[in-house]
Amino acid sequence: MAHESSHTINWKERFTLPPHLRRILVYAFLIGVALIGVGLYQAFAVHHSEHHGHHAAPWLSRLSANLLITSMYALGVSVLSMFFMAVGYAANAGWYVLLQRIPQSFARLLPWTAGLLAVVVVSFSGVLYEWTHADVVAKDEILQHKSGYLNLPFFIVRLVIILGGWLLFWRGFVWNWEQLDETGQVRYFHNLRRLAAGFIVFFALSWSVGSWDWLMSTSPHWFSTMFAVYNFANLWITTLCFITLAAVVLKLNGFLSGVNDSHIHDLGKFVFAFSIFWTYIFYGQFMLIWYANIPEETFWFYERIRAHVNPQYVPIFYLTIVLNFLLPLLGLMSASIKRNYAWLGIVSGTLLFTHWLDTFMVVMPSVAGKAGGLGPMEIGFFLVGVAGILWQGARYLENAPALMARNHPYLEESVHHSYEPI
């Protein structure tokens, strides 16, 4: 298929992970494993006299919290990469077509990440969720009132429905992606549009329930009507940063010959815009709870911003606000700076960590309390998680029939996508 363009496009371009990037990912993974080992040793060596009401030793509480953070982080990237594609189909967008292999590759991780989360929340439920203990519920009137919803059998049923539904949609997307690549028949694109419409509706409902179940119920006395949107905003930005970072790295290493500055610019606009959206949701949740000053709600923030309660979490809380808001605000506000590949990569890479800290601040204080913190174990899990996501995403890119789609009905629109900043 020939296309007129201002730059030469190699339609047969295949991806092979360059040796220097391979070494970086391997070293990051091995360093992460070593740090996890050091963190576990430190946790074993420190003796605590209390178990913080979770029926588990402090080291196990901290380990379980890290496993939940990592599994939720990875699951969010995979399912929201599929959401990224679904929104594109539903909106009839064409600009992203030359970039679509990247979110497709991250979305292909979904069976692995869904399985990981299922194993973590079921195997460690007794540590992560105090409502699973009958003796605790028997002494707690609030948990008794919530027991019709917060009970392990119903929890597992919801888990199976949510993850099973996502995987069914995933299978439909993957099959139609492959058929469209192979045949170019437009009917597979129409199938994808229909799947996208159904998935977006199912995702909106299931993500809310999953956010309540897997994260918010680690602190079962607390509730926030904005939490599902807050969790979405956090992991949506994370996903956009993974896609942007991958695109920038590929371009800097000579791949994606069809992708131009306007495509990268649009990814930068996504990161910038939804960083402001995250700030709006974060502030809205915090301000409404703090202003209302209802003890059943404010204690959750109290445990995270009062130095005399949990001093180790206070600087992290404010660091996430500063970096997740001010870094993209000041660093990506200019239109021209969004076309600076190196700077966009630095901002996206930094936000991968600071939004990981956001999930950390949701889980760690609730599960581990005073026994938790940000140390070698946490940094190790972050490195292992990010390296694992990027490594497996690269493997799927290597197995793609071509690095850029060739049989998409909106391919011409993407090839000639152009936007000149004022």
N, C-alpha and C positions, 0 to 999 in steps of 0.2 A: 504494500500500500504506500503510495507516494504522497508526501505532504509538502506544501510550500512553507518555508519557514526561514527566519532570518539567521538561524544557526543550524548546523548539521546535527541530525539526530541519528544515532545508531540504534535501529529498531531491533537488532539481534543482540543487543547488549545483555550480557549475563553478569551476575554478581559473584565474586569470590572474595571472601573476607581477607583483606590484606594482612600479611604476617605481623606488621607492627600493631594493628588493631587486635589481632588474635592474641598477641602477647599481653597487651593491656588488659583484656578481659580475663585471661587466665590468671595473671598476677593479681588482679582485683579480687577474683574469686578465692584464690589461695590465701591472700592476706585476710580476706573476710573470714574464712574458715579458721585461720590461726587466731584472729581476734575473738571469735566466738569461743574457742577453747580457752583463751586467757580469761575471758569474762566468766565462763562457767567455773574455772578454777577459783577466781576471786570470790564468786558467789558462794561456793562451797566453803571457802576459808573463813568467811565472815559469819559469825553466829548471831542469830536474832532470837530474841526471847518470845516474840509474838508472831502469829501467822496471819494477822490482818484480816481475820474472819473469812478466809478462803479455803480453809481446811487443807492447806498445803504449805510446805516449807517455803521460805522466802525465795530460794534459788529456783524452785519449780514455778512459783508465781511469775518470776521475772522471765524465765525461759518461755513459759506459756504465752505471756504477753508479747514477747518478740515474735513468736511463731504466728500469732494472730495478726500482728501488724504486717509482717512480711507477706503472709498469704492473702490478706485483704488488699494490700498494695498491688500485688501481682494480679489478682483477680480483677481489680478495678481497671488496670491497664488493658487487659485482654478483652473484657466485655465492653469497655468504653471505646476501644478501637473498633469493635463491631458497631457500636452506636454511632461513631464518627461516620462510618460508611453508610449506615442506615439513614442518617440525616441527609447525607449527600444525595442518596436516591430519592428520598421523600421531597427534597427541595428542588429536584431536577437540576442539580448543580453539575457543572462540567469542569470547573477550574482545577479540581484536585485529581483528575483522572491519571495524569502522568506520575502522580505521587502515590497512587492507591496501593501499590505493592507494600508500602511500609505499614499502614494500618491493617492491611490484610494479613501480613506476617505476624503482627502482634496479636491479632484476633485469633489466629490459629493456635495460640497458646491456651485457649479457653479450656479444653478438656483437662489439661494438666493443672491449671490454676484452680479450676472448680474442684477437682479431686483433692488438691492440697488443702483448700479451705475446709472441705467437708471432713477430711481426716483430722484436721486441727481442732475444729469446734466440737466434734463428737468425742474424740479421744481425750481432750483436755477440758471437757465441759465442766467437770467437777472443780477445776481450778479457776477457770475463766468466769463462771457464772454461779454466784452464790445461791440463786433461786433453784438450782438443781438439788440442793440439800434439804431433805424433808425436815431435819431438826432445826435448820435455820428458818424455814418457812413457818414452822409451827410456833415459833416465838415472835414472829413479825407480822403484824396485822396488815401492813401495806402489801407485803408479798403474798399473803393469803388472798387478798382481793384481786391480785394480778395472776394468781395461779391458774385460772381458767385459760389464760393465754400463755403465760410463762411456765410451761411444763415440758419435760424432755420429749415425750412422744409427739406432741403437737409441734414442737420445735423442729424435730427431725422431719416430720411430714412437710412443713413449710420449706425446709432446706431442700428436700428432694424435688418439690414442685418448682421452686425458683431455679435451682441449678439445672434440673431436667428440662425446664422450659427454655432456658438460655441455650442449652446444648442442642435442642431440637431446631431452634432458629439458626444456630451456628451451622448445623449440618446442611440446612437448606441454603444458607448463604454460600458456604464453601462449594457445594455441588454446582450451584448456578454460576459462581465465579469461574470454576474450571470449565464448564460447558461453554460459557461466553468466550473464554480465552481460546478454546479449541475450535469452535465452530463460527463464532461471530454472529450467530443468529440473534436477532433483536428480541425474540420471545423470552430469552433467558434474562435479558435486562428488565423486561416487564415483570418477570417473576421476582426479580430482586426488588423492584419497587413495591410490589404487593407484600413481600416478606418484610420490607422495611416499615411499612405502615403498621402491620400487626406487631412487629417487634417493639416499636417505639411505645405503643400503648402498654404492652405487657411489661416492658422494661420499667416504665414510670411507676407502675404499681409494685412490681417485684423488687425493684431497687429500694423503694421505701421500706418494705417489709424486711428485706435483708439487712438494711442499715440498722433498723430497730433491733432485730434479733441478734446479729453478730457483733455489733459494736455498742449500741446504746444500752443493751441489757447487761453489759459488764458492770454497769452501775444501775441496778434495777429500781432504785428508789427515785432516780432522776428521770425527767422527761422533757423533751423539747419538740414542739410541733415543727420546728425548722430544721431538725437534725438531718433528715434524709436529704434535703436540698443542700445543706452544708457539707455533708459527706460526698454528695455528687460533685459539688463545686471543687472540692479538694482533689478528688481523684480524676475529675475531668481535666483540670489544669495539668495534673501529673501526666495524663495520657497525651495531651497536646504537646507537652515538653518532650516526651519520648519520641513522638512523631517528628517534631521539629529538629531535635538533636540528631536523630537518625538521618534526616534529609540533608542537614548541614554537613554532617560527617561524610556522607556519600558524595555530595558535591565537591567537597574539599579534596576528596581522594579520586576525583576524576570520573565518577559515575553519574547516572541520571542526566545524560546529555540533552534530553529534551526539556528538562526543568530549567526555567529561567528565574531571574531575580523577582519577578512578579509573584511566582508561586511561593518562593521563600518569604517574600513580603507578606503574603496573606497568612502564612503560618505564624509569622511574628505578630500580625494583627490579632489572630486568635488568642495567642498567649497573653498579649497585652489586655485585650478586652475582657477575657474571663478571669484574669487576675483582679481586675477591678470588680467584677461580679463576685468573686470569692470574698473580697474585702467587704462588699455590701452585705452579703449573707452573714459573714463573721460578725460584723458590727451589729447587724439587726438582731441576731440571736443574743449576743452579749448584752447589748443595751436594753432590750426589752426585759430580759431576765433580771438584770441588775437594777433597773429602775423600778420594776414591780416589787423587788425585794421580798419575794416569797421564799421562805426557808427551804421548801421542798425542791426549789429550782436553783437557788443561789449557792447551795453547798457545793455543787459540782465545780463552779468556777472558784469558789473559796479554797478548795483543795489544790488549786493550780496556781493561784496568784498571791497567796499569803505565805510569806517567808517563814513564819513561826509554825506553819502546819507542814508543808512539804517544800523546804527551801530549794531542793534540787530542780524543781520544775519551774520556778518563777522566771529565771533568765530565758529558759527555752520558750515559755509562753510569749514573752515580749519579742524574742528574736524572730519567731514565726510571723508576728504581725509586721515587724519592720521589713524583713526580707521579702515576704510574700506579697506585700503591698508596694513598698517604696522602691524595691529593686526593679520590678517591671514598669512601675509608673515613671520613674525617672530614667530608667535605662532603655525603655522601648517607646517612649512617647513620640520621639521624632520619627517621621516617615522614613527618612533616609537611613537611619540607624538600623531599621529592620532588615536592610539589605546588606548589612555588614555580617558576613557569615560567622566569622570568629566570635564577634560580640554576642550574636544571637545564640551561638552554641554555648558560650559561657553562662549567659542568663538562664537558658533552658536547663543546663546541667546543674546550676545552683538551685533552681526551683525544684528539681527532682529531689534534692535532699531536704529543702525546707518544707516541702509539702509532705514528705515522709515524716518529718517532725510533727506535722499537723495530726496525722494518724497516730503517731506515738503519743501525743498529748491527750488524745481521746482514750487510748487503751491503757497505757502504763500506770497512770495514777490510780485508775479504778481497779486494776487487777493486782498490781504489786504494791501500791501505796508507798510507804516510807522505804520499803525494800527495793524499790525501783530507782531508775535514774538513767542518765545517758553516759554510757561507758563503752569499753571495748566490745562487749557482747552486742550492744545495739548497733555500733558502727559496723561490726562484722556482718550482722544480718542485713544491714542496708547494702553493703558492698556485694554480698552474695546474691541478694535479690535483684539488684540492678544489673550485675554482670550476667546472671542467669537469664533475665528477660532479654537483654541485648544479644547474648550468645544464641539463644534459641530463635529469636527473631531473625538473626543473620542466617541461621541454618535454613529457615523457611525461604528467605530471600534467595539463597543459593539454589534451592530446589525449584524456584519459579521458572516457568518456561521462558520468560524474558523479564528484565528488570522493569520495563515499562509496558503497560497494557497496549495491545495492538488492535483489539477488536471491540472497542467500546464505542457506542453510538455518539458519544460526545467527545471523542478524541480530538477532533479538529478544534473544538472550542478550547480545550486545554493546551493544545500546541500553540495556538495564537493568543493565549491569555496574556494580556499586557495591561499594566497599570503604571503610570508615571507619577511619582509623588510630587506634590506642589512644592 
